[in-house]
Amino acid sequence: MKMYHQDYLIKQIRDMVKFIAKVLLKKEKPEYILSIDEEHAKYDLLHKRLLSMIGEGNINEAEDLLFEKLDYSNPRYIELALDFYSRLNDLDDSFLAENNFSREEIEEGLKEIAKELGIFI
């Protein structure tokens, strides 16, 4: 039963990310791609830092940093946030558990972002 619940959550999170990306960014899948211009350097640095923190197992701290820096009026930040949660969703359950994070927290974070953007899921 637990395995089924986790599979359901993985799919639900994936669908939420796709829905928000389609509605707000007009994209099928949000994939943050590093830019080559100086204008976007601060987003790129944040993205790299978040990925590094995830890799080190500091997922809670990475999520805190994301929410601290998130600018809901900027599509680049929204794309970065969706990419963040999509990457977390791709991690296996054992890595998440070892680092005190859960799929439910991924879902909650996405719902919080959606709510701030006026999308109620």
Biopython code that builds the backbone (N, CA, C, O; Angstrom):
import numpy as np
from Bio.PDB.StructureBuilder import StructureBuilder

atoms = [
    (1, "MET", "N", (0.827, -1.199, 0.000)),
    (1, "MET", "CA", (0.000, 0.000, 0.000)),
    (1, "MET", "C", (0.866, 1.256, 0.000)),
    (1, "MET", "O", (0.574, 2.214, -0.715)),
    (2, "LYS", "N", (1.928, 1.251, 0.800)),
    (2, "LYS", "CA", (2.793, 2.425, 0.875)),
    (2, "LYS", "C", (3.442, 2.710, -0.481)),
    (2, "LYS", "O", (3.558, 3.866, -0.886)),
    (3, "MET", "N", (3.867, 1.648, -1.183)),
    (3, "MET", "CA", (4.499, 1.808, -2.494)),
    (3, "MET", "C", (3.514, 2.462, -3.473)),
    (3, "MET", "O", (3.890, 3.352, -4.236)),
    (4, "TYR", "N", (2.268, 2.021, -3.444)),
    (4, "TYR", "CA", (1.244, 2.596, -4.312)),
    (4, "TYR", "C", (1.056, 4.077, -3.998)),
    (4, "TYR", "O", (0.938, 4.900, -4.906)),
    (5, "HIS", "N", (1.028, 4.411, -2.714)),
    (5, "HIS", "CA", (0.851, 5.807, -2.294)),
    (5, "HIS", "C", (2.003, 6.672, -2.803)),
    (5, "HIS", "O", (1.779, 7.781, -3.287)),
    (6, "GLN", "N", (3.231, 6.168, -2.695)),
    (6, "GLN", "CA", (4.396, 6.926, -3.164)),
    (6, "GLN", "C", (4.344, 7.112, -4.678)),
    (6, "GLN", "O", (4.636, 8.198, -5.179)),
    (7, "ASP", "N", (3.975, 6.056, -5.411)),
    (7, "ASP", "CA", (3.856, 6.163, -6.867)),
    (7, "ASP", "C", (2.796, 7.188, -7.248)),
    (7, "ASP", "O", (2.978, 7.969, -8.182)),
    (8, "TYR", "N", (1.693, 7.177, -6.518)),
    (8, "TYR", "CA", (0.622, 8.139, -6.759)),
    (8, "TYR", "C", (1.121, 9.566, -6.523)),
    (8, "TYR", "O", (0.847, 10.464, -7.319)),
    (9, "LEU", "N", (1.853, 9.767, -5.425)),
    (9, "LEU", "CA", (2.386, 11.101, -5.123)),
    (9, "LEU", "C", (3.377, 11.564, -6.183)),
    (9, "LEU", "O", (3.359, 12.728, -6.585)),
    (10, "ILE", "N", (4.237, 10.664, -6.637)),
    (10, "ILE", "CA", (5.206, 11.010, -7.685)),
    (10, "ILE", "C", (4.468, 11.509, -8.920)),
    (10, "ILE", "O", (4.822, 12.543, -9.487)),
    (11, "LYS", "N", (3.441, 10.770, -9.336)),
    (11, "LYS", "CA", (2.669, 11.170, -10.516)),
    (11, "LYS", "C", (1.920, 12.477, -10.268)),
    (11, "LYS", "O", (1.884, 13.347, -11.137)),
    (12, "GLN", "N", (1.334, 12.612, -9.108)),
    (12, "GLN", "CA", (0.585, 13.829, -8.785)),
    (12, "GLN", "C", (1.505, 15.052, -8.804)),
    (12, "GLN", "O", (1.135, 16.095, -9.343)),
    (13, "ILE", "N", (2.683, 14.932, -8.229)),
    (13, "ILE", "CA", (3.642, 16.043, -8.212)),
    (13, "ILE", "C", (4.077, 16.373, -9.630)),
    (13, "ILE", "O", (4.144, 17.544, -10.005)),
    (14, "ARG", "N", (4.375, 15.346, -10.422)),
    (14, "ARG", "CA", (4.774, 15.558, -11.820)),
    (14, "ARG", "C", (3.668, 16.305, -12.583)),
    (14, "ARG", "O", (3.948, 17.229, -13.347)),
    (15, "ASP", "N", (2.427, 15.898, -12.368)),
    (15, "ASP", "CA", (1.299, 16.554, -13.041)),
    (15, "ASP", "C", (1.116, 17.997, -12.567)),
    (15, "ASP", "O", (0.789, 18.875, -13.365)),
    (16, "MET", "N", (1.326, 18.244, -11.278)),
    (16, "MET", "CA", (1.214, 19.608, -10.753)),
    (16, "MET", "C", (2.268, 20.517, -11.386)),
    (16, "MET", "O", (1.969, 21.643, -11.784)),
    (17, "VAL", "N", (3.499, 20.018, -11.474)),
    (17, "VAL", "CA", (4.586, 20.797, -12.080)),
    (17, "VAL", "C", (4.247, 21.108, -13.531)),
    (17, "VAL", "O", (4.399, 22.245, -13.978)),
    (18, "LYS", "N", (3.787, 20.097, -14.267)),
    (18, "LYS", "CA", (3.433, 20.303, -15.677)),
    (18, "LYS", "C", (2.301, 21.316, -15.829)),
    (18, "LYS", "O", (2.339, 22.170, -16.714)),
    (19, "PHE", "N", (1.303, 21.218, -14.969)),
    (19, "PHE", "CA", (0.160, 22.122, -15.042)),
    (19, "PHE", "C", (0.585, 23.570, -14.800)),
    (19, "PHE", "O", (0.230, 24.463, -15.568)),
    (20, "ILE", "N", (1.339, 23.793, -13.739)),
    (20, "ILE", "CA", (1.788, 25.156, -13.423)),
    (20, "ILE", "C", (2.680, 25.687, -14.536)),
    (20, "ILE", "O", (2.567, 26.851, -14.922)),
    (21, "ALA", "N", (3.562, 24.846, -15.051)),
    (21, "ALA", "CA", (4.456, 25.266, -16.139)),
    (21, "ALA", "C", (3.663, 25.639, -17.382)),
    (21, "ALA", "O", (3.971, 26.624, -18.052)),
    (22, "LYS", "N", (2.653, 24.855, -17.682)),
    (22, "LYS", "CA", (1.849, 25.113, -18.879)),
    (22, "LYS", "C", (1.050, 26.410, -18.730)),
    (22, "LYS", "O", (0.993, 27.220, -19.655)),
    (23, "VAL", "N", (0.443, 26.597, -17.574)),
    (23, "VAL", "CA", (-0.393, 27.774, -17.343)),
    (23, "VAL", "C", (0.441, 29.056, -17.287)),
    (23, "VAL", "O", (0.096, 30.052, -17.924)),
    (24, "LEU", "N", (1.525, 29.031, -16.534)),
    (24, "LEU", "CA", (2.291, 30.261, -16.305)),
    (24, "LEU", "C", (3.436, 30.492, -17.280)),
    (24, "LEU", "O", (3.738, 31.631, -17.634)),
    (25, "LEU", "N", (4.064, 29.420, -17.709)),
    (25, "LEU", "CA", (5.260, 29.574, -18.536)),
    (25, "LEU", "C", (5.045, 29.157, -19.985)),
    (25, "LEU", "O", (5.919, 29.346, -20.831)),
    (26, "LYS", "N", (3.881, 28.590, -20.264)),
    (26, "LYS", "CA", (3.557, 28.099, -21.607)),
    (26, "LYS", "C", (4.565, 27.049, -22.066)),
    (26, "LYS", "O", (4.948, 27.001, -23.235)),
    (27, "LYS", "N", (4.985, 26.210, -21.119)),
    (27, "LYS", "CA", (5.947, 25.143, -21.395)),
    (27, "LYS", "C", (5.369, 23.817, -20.930)),
    (27, "LYS", "O", (4.590, 23.759, -19.978)),
    (28, "GLU", "N", (5.761, 22.759, -21.614)),
    (28, "GLU", "CA", (5.336, 21.423, -21.206)),
    (28, "GLU", "C", (6.033, 20.983, -19.931)),
    (28, "GLU", "O", (5.421, 20.395, -19.040)),
    (29, "LYS", "N", (7.322, 21.276, -19.861)),
    (29, "LYS", "CA", (8.107, 20.847, -18.702)),
    (29, "LYS", "C", (9.080, 21.955, -18.346)),
    (29, "LYS", "O", (9.837, 22.421, -19.197)),
    (30, "PRO", "N", (9.062, 22.378, -17.091)),
    (30, "PRO", "CA", (10.015, 23.412, -16.704)),
    (30, "PRO", "C", (11.386, 22.797, -16.478)),
    (30, "PRO", "O", (11.575, 21.959, -15.596)),
    (31, "GLU", "N", (12.307, 23.216, -17.269)),
    (31, "GLU", "CA", (13.675, 22.751, -17.085)),
    (31, "GLU", "C", (14.540, 23.987, -17.078)),
    (31, "GLU", "O", (14.722, 24.642, -18.105)),
    (32, "TYR", "N", (15.066, 24.297, -15.925)),
    (32, "TYR", "CA", (15.883, 25.497, -15.811)),
    (32, "TYR", "C", (17.179, 25.271, -16.573)),
    (32, "TYR", "O", (17.926, 24.334, -16.290)),
    (33, "ILE", "N", (17.432, 26.130, -17.533)),
    (33, "ILE", "CA", (18.645, 26.044, -18.342)),
    (33, "ILE", "C", (19.485, 27.274, -18.046)),
    (33, "ILE", "O", (19.004, 28.406, -18.096)),
    (34, "LEU", "N", (20.740, 27.027, -17.738)),
    (34, "LEU", "CA", (21.645, 28.141, -17.444)),
    (34, "LEU", "C", (21.729, 29.059, -18.648)),
    (34, "LEU", "O", (21.805, 28.601, -19.788)),
    (35, "SER", "N", (21.715, 30.341, -18.390)),
    (35, "SER", "CA", (21.761, 31.323, -19.469)),
    (35, "SER", "C", (23.199, 31.763, -19.709)),
    (35, "SER", "O", (24.097, 31.485, -18.915)),
    (36, "ILE", "N", (23.389, 32.452, -20.820)),
    (36, "ILE", "CA", (24.740, 32.910, -21.145)),
    (36, "ILE", "C", (24.906, 34.407, -20.935)),
    (36, "ILE", "O", (26.006, 34.941, -21.084)),
    (37, "ASP", "N", (23.825, 35.080, -20.594)),
    (37, "ASP", "CA", (23.955, 36.530, -20.420)),
    (37, "ASP", "C", (24.061, 36.909, -18.947)),
    (37, "ASP", "O", (23.602, 36.187, -18.062)),
    (38, "GLU", "N", (24.661, 38.028, -18.721)),
    (38, "GLU", "CA", (24.908, 38.522, -17.361)),
    (38, "GLU", "C", (23.614, 38.841, -16.617)),
    (38, "GLU", "O", (23.549, 38.748, -15.392)),
    (39, "GLU", "N", (22.596, 39.215, -17.367)),
    (39, "GLU", "CA", (21.322, 39.615, -16.763)),
    (39, "GLU", "C", (20.729, 38.502, -15.889)),
    (39, "GLU", "O", (20.077, 38.776, -14.882)),
    (40, "HIS", "N", (20.959, 37.267, -16.277)),
    (40, "HIS", "CA", (20.379, 36.138, -15.555)),
    (40, "HIS", "C", (21.365, 35.448, -14.614)),
    (40, "HIS", "O", (21.061, 34.379, -14.086)),
    (41, "ALA", "N", (22.517, 36.029, -14.401)),
    (41, "ALA", "CA", (23.559, 35.399, -13.584)),
    (41, "ALA", "C", (23.086, 35.091, -12.163)),
    (41, "ALA", "O", (23.448, 34.054, -11.607)),
    (42, "LYS", "N", (22.285, 35.974, -11.570)),
    (42, "LYS", "CA", (21.846, 35.728, -10.188)),
    (42, "LYS", "C", (20.930, 34.508, -10.095)),
    (42, "LYS", "O", (20.955, 33.787, -9.098)),
    (43, "TYR", "N", (20.125, 34.278, -11.128)),
    (43, "TYR", "CA", (19.261, 33.096, -11.137)),
    (43, "TYR", "C", (20.113, 31.839, -11.273)),
    (43, "TYR", "O", (19.885, 30.831, -10.604)),
    (44, "ASP", "N", (21.106, 31.934, -12.165)),
    (44, "ASP", "CA", (21.985, 30.790, -12.393)),
    (44, "ASP", "C", (22.753, 30.427, -11.130)),
    (44, "ASP", "O", (22.898, 29.249, -10.805)),
    (45, "LEU", "N", (23.241, 31.428, -10.423)),
    (45, "LEU", "CA", (23.972, 31.166, -9.179)),
    (45, "LEU", "C", (23.070, 30.505, -8.140)),
    (45, "LEU", "O", (23.484, 29.573, -7.452)),
    (46, "LEU", "N", (21.844, 30.990, -8.032)),
    (46, "LEU", "CA", (20.893, 30.391, -7.096)),
    (46, "LEU", "C", (20.605, 28.946, -7.498)),
    (46, "LEU", "O", (20.574, 28.056, -6.648)),
    (47, "HIS", "N", (20.396, 28.716, -8.781)),
    (47, "HIS", "CA", (20.118, 27.365, -9.271)),
    (47, "HIS", "C", (21.269, 26.419, -8.932)),
    (47, "HIS", "O", (21.048, 25.317, -8.428)),
    (48, "LYS", "N", (22.481, 26.850, -9.208)),
    (48, "LYS", "CA", (23.654, 26.019, -8.907)),
    (48, "LYS", "C", (23.753, 25.736, -7.406)),
    (48, "LYS", "O", (24.062, 24.618, -6.994)),
    (49, "ARG", "N", (23.493, 26.742, -6.614)),
    (49, "ARG", "CA", (23.561, 26.571, -5.156)),
    (49, "ARG", "C", (22.500, 25.589, -4.668)),
    (49, "ARG", "O", (22.779, 24.735, -3.827)),
    (50, "LEU", "N", (21.290, 25.712, -5.195)),
    (50, "LEU", "CA", (20.220, 24.790, -4.803)),
    (50, "LEU", "C", (20.577, 23.351, -5.171)),
    (50, "LEU", "O", (20.380, 22.435, -4.372)),
    (51, "LEU", "N", (21.101, 23.155, -6.380)),
    (51, "LEU", "CA", (21.482, 21.808, -6.808)),
    (51, "LEU", "C", (22.585, 21.243, -5.919)),
    (51, "LEU", "O", (22.566, 20.066, -5.561)),
    (52, "SER", "N", (23.530, 22.081, -5.574)),
    (52, "SER", "CA", (24.617, 21.659, -4.694)),
    (52, "SER", "C", (24.074, 21.253, -3.322)),
    (52, "SER", "O", (24.480, 20.235, -2.762)),
    (53, "MET", "N", (23.169, 22.044, -2.798)),
    (53, "MET", "CA", (22.579, 21.749, -1.485)),
    (53, "MET", "C", (21.784, 20.445, -1.524)),
    (53, "MET", "O", (21.832, 19.657, -0.579)),
    (54, "ILE", "N", (21.058, 20.220, -2.608)),
    (54, "ILE", "CA", (20.316, 18.963, -2.748)),
    (54, "ILE", "C", (21.296, 17.797, -2.747)),
    (54, "ILE", "O", (21.100, 16.811, -2.038)),
    (55, "GLY", "N", (22.354, 17.919, -3.549)),
    (55, "GLY", "CA", (23.352, 16.856, -3.638)),
    (55, "GLY", "C", (24.015, 16.547, -2.312)),
    (55, "GLY", "O", (24.393, 15.405, -2.052)),
    (56, "GLU", "N", (24.156, 17.556, -1.478)),
    (56, "GLU", "CA", (24.759, 17.380, -0.152)),
    (56, "GLU", "C", (23.747, 16.884, 0.879)),
    (56, "GLU", "O", (24.102, 16.604, 2.024)),
    (57, "GLY", "N", (22.490, 16.778, 0.464)),
    (57, "GLY", "CA", (21.458, 16.314, 1.385)),
    (57, "GLY", "C", (20.829, 17.408, 2.223)),
    (57, "GLY", "O", (20.081, 17.120, 3.157)),
    (58, "ASN", "N", (21.118, 18.644, 1.907)),
    (58, "ASN", "CA", (20.557, 19.780, 2.653)),
    (58, "ASN", "C", (19.274, 20.274, 1.982)),
    (58, "ASN", "O", (19.163, 21.438, 1.597)),
    (59, "ILE", "N", (18.331, 19.379, 1.857)),
    (59, "ILE", "CA", (17.114, 19.677, 1.100)),
    (59, "ILE", "C", (16.248, 20.702, 1.819)),
    (59, "ILE", "O", (15.750, 21.637, 1.191)),
    (60, "ASN", "N", (16.064, 20.544, 3.106)),
    (60, "ASN", "CA", (15.251, 21.513, 3.854)),
    (60, "ASN", "C", (15.838, 22.917, 3.760)),
    (60, "ASN", "O", (15.110, 23.892, 3.573)),
    (61, "GLU", "N", (17.152, 23.010, 3.891)),
    (61, "GLU", "CA", (17.816, 24.308, 3.806)),
    (61, "GLU", "C", (17.705, 24.883, 2.396)),
    (61, "GLU", "O", (17.549, 26.091, 2.220)),
    (62, "ALA", "N", (17.787, 24.008, 1.397)),
    (62, "ALA", "CA", (17.650, 24.458, 0.008)),
    (62, "ALA", "C", (16.246, 25.012, -0.230)),
    (62, "ALA", "O", (16.080, 26.047, -0.874)),
    (63, "GLU", "N", (15.248, 24.320, 0.291)),
    (63, "GLU", "CA", (13.872, 24.799, 0.132)),
    (63, "GLU", "C", (13.686, 26.136, 0.845)),
    (63, "GLU", "O", (13.023, 27.032, 0.322)),
    (64, "ASP", "N", (14.264, 26.273, 2.027)),
    (64, "ASP", "CA", (14.187, 27.552, 2.745)),
    (64, "ASP", "C", (14.809, 28.673, 1.919)),
    (64, "ASP", "O", (14.247, 29.764, 1.824)),
    (65, "LEU", "N", (15.962, 28.406, 1.326)),
    (65, "LEU", "CA", (16.642, 29.400, 0.491)),
    (65, "LEU", "C", (15.790, 29.755, -0.721)),
    (65, "LEU", "O", (15.680, 30.925, -1.087)),
    (66, "LEU", "N", (15.196, 28.755, -1.335)),
    (66, "LEU", "CA", (14.331, 28.994, -2.490)),
    (66, "LEU", "C", (13.207, 29.959, -2.125)),
    (66, "LEU", "O", (12.974, 30.936, -2.837)),
    (67, "PHE", "N", (12.512, 29.693, -1.026)),
    (67, "PHE", "CA", (11.400, 30.556, -0.634)),
    (67, "PHE", "C", (11.872, 31.943, -0.203)),
    (67, "PHE", "O", (11.156, 32.930, -0.371)),
    (68, "GLU", "N", (13.068, 32.009, 0.346)),
    (68, "GLU", "CA", (13.626, 33.303, 0.744)),
    (68, "GLU", "C", (13.902, 34.185, -0.479)),
    (68, "GLU", "O", (13.706, 35.399, -0.431)),
    (69, "LYS", "N", (14.352, 33.573, -1.562)),
    (69, "LYS", "CA", (14.752, 34.325, -2.759)),
    (69, "LYS", "C", (13.640, 34.449, -3.799)),
    (69, "LYS", "O", (13.735, 35.270, -4.711)),
    (70, "LEU", "N", (12.609, 33.655, -3.671)),
    (70, "LEU", "CA", (11.580, 33.559, -4.706)),
    (70, "LEU", "C", (10.863, 34.880, -4.950)),
    (70, "LEU", "O", (10.360, 35.514, -4.022)),
    (71, "ASP", "N", (10.826, 35.277, -6.206)),
    (71, "ASP", "CA", (10.108, 36.474, -6.647)),
    (71, "ASP", "C", (8.971, 35.987, -7.540)),
    (71, "ASP", "O", (9.192, 35.606, -8.690)),
    (72, "TYR", "N", (7.762, 36.002, -7.006)),
    (72, "TYR", "CA", (6.618, 35.438, -7.715)),
    (72, "TYR", "C", (6.246, 36.214, -8.974)),
    (72, "TYR", "O", (5.493, 35.708, -9.805)),
    (73, "SER", "N", (6.753, 37.414, -9.125)),
    (73, "SER", "CA", (6.428, 38.199, -10.317)),
    (73, "SER", "C", (7.408, 37.927, -11.460)),
    (73, "SER", "O", (7.240, 38.453, -12.561)),
    (74, "ASN", "N", (8.416, 37.117, -11.205)),
    (74, "ASN", "CA", (9.455, 36.877, -12.197)),
    (74, "ASN", "C", (9.367, 35.439, -12.730)),
    (74, "ASN", "O", (9.587, 34.488, -11.979)),
    (75, "PRO", "N", (9.047, 35.277, -14.018)),
    (75, "PRO", "CA", (8.921, 33.934, -14.590)),
    (75, "PRO", "C", (10.186, 33.084, -14.456)),
    (75, "PRO", "O", (10.100, 31.861, -14.350)),
    (76, "ARG", "N", (11.334, 33.709, -14.461)),
    (76, "ARG", "CA", (12.599, 32.960, -14.337)),
    (76, "ARG", "C", (12.681, 32.275, -12.959)),
    (76, "ARG", "O", (13.142, 31.138, -12.855)),
    (77, "TYR", "N", (12.237, 32.966, -11.921)),
    (77, "TYR", "CA", (12.216, 32.366, -10.586)),
    (77, "TYR", "C", (11.185, 31.243, -10.500)),
    (77, "TYR", "O", (11.419, 30.223, -9.851)),
    (78, "ILE", "N", (10.060, 31.435, -11.150)),
    (78, "ILE", "CA", (9.020, 30.408, -11.140)),
    (78, "ILE", "C", (9.545, 29.151, -11.823)),
    (78, "ILE", "O", (9.359, 28.039, -11.329)),
    (79, "GLU", "N", (10.197, 29.337, -12.951)),
    (79, "GLU", "CA", (10.785, 28.204, -13.662)),
    (79, "GLU", "C", (11.826, 27.498, -12.786)),
    (79, "GLU", "O", (11.883, 26.268, -12.747)),
    (80, "LEU", "N", (12.632, 28.274, -12.099)),
    (80, "LEU", "CA", (13.648, 27.729, -11.206)),
    (80, "LEU", "C", (12.987, 26.914, -10.086)),
    (80, "LEU", "O", (13.442, 25.818, -9.759)),
    (81, "ALA", "N", (11.924, 27.450, -9.509)),
    (81, "ALA", "CA", (11.227, 26.756, -8.418)),
    (81, "ALA", "C", (10.593, 25.455, -8.904)),
    (81, "ALA", "O", (10.670, 24.434, -8.221)),
    (82, "LEU", "N", (9.970, 25.490, -10.072)),
    (82, "LEU", "CA", (9.353, 24.279, -10.608)),
    (82, "LEU", "C", (10.411, 23.230, -10.931)),
    (82, "LEU", "O", (10.210, 22.039, -10.693)),
    (83, "ASP", "N", (11.530, 23.677, -11.471)),
    (83, "ASP", "CA", (12.644, 22.773, -11.751)),
    (83, "ASP", "C", (13.147, 22.141, -10.448)),
    (83, "ASP", "O", (13.437, 20.945, -10.399)),
    (84, "PHE", "N", (13.243, 22.946, -9.410)),
    (84, "PHE", "CA", (13.690, 22.472, -8.094)),
    (84, "PHE", "C", (12.806, 21.326, -7.608)),
    (84, "PHE", "O", (13.309, 20.270, -7.226)),
    (85, "TYR", "N", (11.493, 21.535, -7.621)),
    (85, "TYR", "CA", (10.583, 20.503, -7.120)),
    (85, "TYR", "C", (10.522, 19.292, -8.049)),
    (85, "TYR", "O", (10.339, 18.164, -7.591)),
    (86, "SER", "N", (10.672, 19.522, -9.329)),
    (86, "SER", "CA", (10.719, 18.412, -10.273)),
    (86, "SER", "C", (11.938, 17.534, -9.999)),
    (86, "SER", "O", (11.845, 16.306, -10.021)),
    (87, "ARG", "N", (13.067, 18.162, -9.743)),
    (87, "ARG", "CA", (14.289, 17.402, -9.425)),
    (87, "ARG", "C", (14.141, 16.646, -8.102)),
    (87, "ARG", "O", (14.577, 15.500, -7.988)),
    (88, "LEU", "N", (13.533, 17.280, -7.114)),
    (88, "LEU", "CA", (13.303, 16.578, -5.848)),
    (88, "LEU", "C", (12.411, 15.364, -6.067)),
    (88, "LEU", "O", (12.639, 14.302, -5.487)),
    (89, "ASN", "N", (11.407, 15.528, -6.898)),
    (89, "ASN", "CA", (10.480, 14.436, -7.170)),
    (89, "ASN", "C", (11.178, 13.264, -7.854)),
    (89, "ASN", "O", (10.753, 12.118, -7.706)),
    (90, "ASP", "N", (12.244, 13.541, -8.602)),
    (90, "ASP", "CA", (12.990, 12.484, -9.289)),
    (90, "ASP", "C", (13.932, 11.715, -8.361)),
    (90, "ASP", "O", (14.452, 10.666, -8.740)),
    (91, "LEU", "N", (14.154, 12.225, -7.158)),
    (91, "LEU", "CA", (15.022, 11.531, -6.204)),
    (91, "LEU", "C", (14.306, 10.305, -5.648)),
    (91, "LEU", "O", (13.078, 10.271, -5.570)),
    (92, "ASP", "N", (15.085, 9.305, -5.265)),
    (92, "ASP", "CA", (14.424, 8.119, -4.713)),
    (92, "ASP", "C", (14.032, 8.349, -3.252)),
    (92, "ASP", "O", (14.573, 9.210, -2.559)),
    (93, "ASP", "N", (13.078, 7.548, -2.828)),
    (93, "ASP", "CA", (12.505, 7.703, -1.489)),
    (93, "ASP", "C", (13.551, 7.580, -0.387)),
    (93, "ASP", "O", (13.483, 8.283, 0.621)),
    (94, "SER", "N", (14.510, 6.692, -0.578)),
    (94, "SER", "CA", (15.510, 6.490, 0.476)),
    (94, "SER", "C", (16.384, 7.730, 0.650)),
    (94, "SER", "O", (16.716, 8.094, 1.778)),
    (95, "PHE", "N", (16.763, 8.387, -0.458)),
    (95, "PHE", "CA", (17.564, 9.611, -0.356)),
    (95, "PHE", "C", (16.768, 10.702, 0.353)),
    (95, "PHE", "O", (17.294, 11.405, 1.215)),
    (96, "LEU", "N", (15.507, 10.836, -0.015)),
    (96, "LEU", "CA", (14.656, 11.833, 0.640)),
    (96, "LEU", "C", (14.549, 11.542, 2.137)),
    (96, "LEU", "O", (14.705, 12.440, 2.964)),
    (97, "ALA", "N", (14.283, 10.287, 2.476)),
    (97, "ALA", "CA", (14.121, 9.912, 3.888)),
    (97, "ALA", "C", (15.412, 10.120, 4.677)),
    (97, "ALA", "O", (15.384, 10.611, 5.805)),
    (98, "GLU", "N", (16.538, 9.745, 4.084)),
    (98, "GLU", "CA", (17.836, 9.922, 4.756)),
    (98, "GLU", "C", (18.115, 11.390, 5.074)),
    (98, "GLU", "O", (18.853, 11.709, 6.005)),
    (99, "ASN", "N", (17.516, 12.264, 4.289)),
    (99, "ASN", "CA", (17.765, 13.694, 4.444)),
    (99, "ASN", "C", (16.556, 14.437, 4.991)),
    (99, "ASN", "O", (16.394, 15.640, 4.782)),
    (100, "ASN", "N", (15.707, 13.687, 5.701)),
    (100, "ASN", "CA", (14.555, 14.257, 6.413)),
    (100, "ASN", "C", (13.635, 15.079, 5.519)),
    (100, "ASN", "O", (13.230, 16.185, 5.874)),
    (101, "PHE", "N", (13.313, 14.526, 4.359)),
    (101, "PHE", "CA", (12.391, 15.181, 3.447)),
    (101, "PHE", "C", (11.454, 14.111, 2.907)),
    (101, "PHE", "O", (11.798, 12.929, 2.884)),
    (102, "SER", "N", (10.277, 14.526, 2.476)),
    (102, "SER", "CA", (9.298, 13.553, 1.996)),
    (102, "SER", "C", (8.602, 14.065, 0.743)),
    (102, "SER", "O", (8.660, 15.249, 0.413)),
    (103, "ARG", "N", (7.954, 13.153, 0.069)),
    (103, "ARG", "CA", (7.162, 13.534, -1.113)),
    (103, "ARG", "C", (6.022, 14.471, -0.703)),
    (103, "ARG", "O", (5.643, 15.366, -1.458)),
    (104, "GLU", "N", (5.487, 14.258, 0.485)),
    (104, "GLU", "CA", (4.422, 15.144, 0.961)),
    (104, "GLU", "C", (4.928, 16.582, 1.072)),
    (104, "GLU", "O", (4.194, 17.527, 0.784)),
    (105, "GLU", "N", (6.180, 16.741, 1.489)),
    (105, "GLU", "CA", (6.755, 18.089, 1.580)),
    (105, "GLU", "C", (6.971, 18.702, 0.196)),
    (105, "GLU", "O", (6.830, 19.912, 0.016)),
    (106, "ILE", "N", (7.310, 17.863, -0.771)),
    (106, "ILE", "CA", (7.437, 18.351, -2.148)),
    (106, "ILE", "C", (6.083, 18.872, -2.611)),
    (106, "ILE", "O", (5.979, 19.967, -3.164)),
    (107, "GLU", "N", (5.056, 18.077, -2.380)),
    (107, "GLU", "CA", (3.697, 18.460, -2.763)),
    (107, "GLU", "C", (3.270, 19.747, -2.055)),
    (107, "GLU", "O", (2.696, 20.638, -2.681)),
    (108, "GLU", "N", (3.546, 19.845, -0.760)),
    (108, "GLU", "CA", (3.183, 21.045, 0.002)),
    (108, "GLU", "C", (3.892, 22.287, -0.540)),
    (108, "GLU", "O", (3.278, 23.346, -0.667)),
    (109, "GLY", "N", (5.168, 22.162, -0.855)),
    (109, "GLY", "CA", (5.921, 23.289, -1.401)),
    (109, "GLY", "C", (5.350, 23.762, -2.724)),
    (109, "GLY", "O", (5.204, 24.962, -2.956)),
    (110, "LEU", "N", (5.030, 22.815, -3.586)),
    (110, "LEU", "CA", (4.426, 23.165, -4.877)),
    (110, "LEU", "C", (3.075, 23.845, -4.701)),
    (110, "LEU", "O", (2.771, 24.830, -5.374)),
    (111, "LYS", "N", (2.276, 23.316, -3.797)),
    (111, "LYS", "CA", (0.959, 23.916, -3.545)),
    (111, "LYS", "C", (1.098, 25.333, -3.004)),
    (111, "LYS", "O", (0.301, 26.207, -3.345)),
    (112, "GLU", "N", (2.093, 25.566, -2.172)),
    (112, "GLU", "CA", (2.336, 26.906, -1.629)),
    (112, "GLU", "C", (2.699, 27.880, -2.749)),
    (112, "GLU", "O", (2.200, 29.005, -2.786)),
    (113, "ILE", "N", (3.557, 27.452, -3.645)),
    (113, "ILE", "CA", (3.939, 28.301, -4.781)),
    (113, "ILE", "C", (2.720, 28.565, -5.654)),
    (113, "ILE", "O", (2.468, 29.705, -6.044)),
    (114, "ALA", "N", (1.965, 27.518, -5.961)),
    (114, "ALA", "CA", (0.768, 27.676, -6.789)),
    (114, "ALA", "C", (-0.209, 28.655, -6.147)),
    (114, "ALA", "O", (-0.765, 29.519, -6.825)),
    (115, "LYS", "N", (-0.415, 28.519, -4.845)),
    (115, "LYS", "CA", (-1.341, 29.403, -4.123)),
    (115, "LYS", "C", (-0.897, 30.860, -4.221)),
    (115, "LYS", "O", (-1.715, 31.748, -4.459)),
    (116, "GLU", "N", (0.389, 31.100, -4.039)),
    (116, "GLU", "CA", (0.919, 32.468, -4.142)),
    (116, "GLU", "C", (0.732, 33.042, -5.542)),
    (116, "GLU", "O", (0.664, 34.257, -5.724)),
    (117, "LEU", "N", (0.650, 32.155, -6.521)),
    (117, "LEU", "CA", (0.472, 32.585, -7.909)),
    (117, "LEU", "C", (-1.001, 32.628, -8.310)),
    (117, "LEU", "O", (-1.329, 32.917, -9.461)),
    (118, "GLY", "N", (-1.883, 32.339, -7.358)),
    (118, "GLY", "CA", (-3.314, 32.393, -7.636)),
    (118, "GLY", "C", (-3.870, 31.130, -8.258)),
    (118, "GLY", "O", (-4.963, 31.139, -8.825)),
    (119, "ILE", "N", (-3.116, 30.036, -8.155)),
    (119, "ILE", "CA", (-3.566, 28.747, -8.678)),
    (119, "ILE", "C", (-3.833, 27.847, -7.481)),
    (119, "ILE", "O", (-2.934, 27.564, -6.689)),
    (120, "PHE", "N", (-5.066, 27.406, -7.360)),
    (120, "PHE", "CA", (-5.423, 26.568, -6.222)),
    (120, "PHE", "C", (-5.591, 25.133, -6.691)),
    (120, "PHE", "O", (-6.511, 24.803, -7.440)),
    (121, "ILE", "N", (-4.679, 24.295, -6.232)),
    (121, "ILE", "CA", (-4.651, 22.894, -6.659)),
    (121, "ILE", "C", (-5.121, 22.027, -5.505)),
    (121, "ILE", "O", (-5.180, 20.805, -5.635)),
]
sb = StructureBuilder()
sb.init_structure("model")
sb.init_model(0)
sb.init_chain("A")
sb.init_seg("    ")
for serial, (resi, resn, name, xyz) in enumerate(atoms, 1):
    if name == "N":
        sb.init_residue(resn, " ", resi, " ")
    sb.init_atom(name, np.array(xyz, "f"), 0.0, 1.0, " ", f" {name:<3s}", serial, name[0])
structure = sb.get_structure()
